């Protein structure tokens, strides 16, 4: 799993750099890293909150809702950029 994570991180960062023109690569790199770090910070915080406040049988359905919401935000942003 760690090997796959390492490959995905470097590949997605390289893709972000390839999709950006030379004048905005610093901004794209910083945005990518902010998103990566925010996910690593907020994921355990949300998981800990759910663990303390939600019964165990609803833990994974609640996390499924966050996955669906993030997918919706992703699709909306892609449409706003005109990629889809």
C-alpha angles and dihedrals in degrees: 000000000000091000091053091047091052092050094046093049095052093041094050091047091050090049091051089052093047092052093053129075119242095259094058102039094105091053092047092049093049092047091051093050093045089053092048094048093044091053092050091049101041097041096068091040092054091042092051092048091050092046091055098042109028127065114251095250091060097045098093096038088055090051089048089058090055090051091052092047092051090050090052091050090049093052092046092052092048090052091048089054091048094240097123 
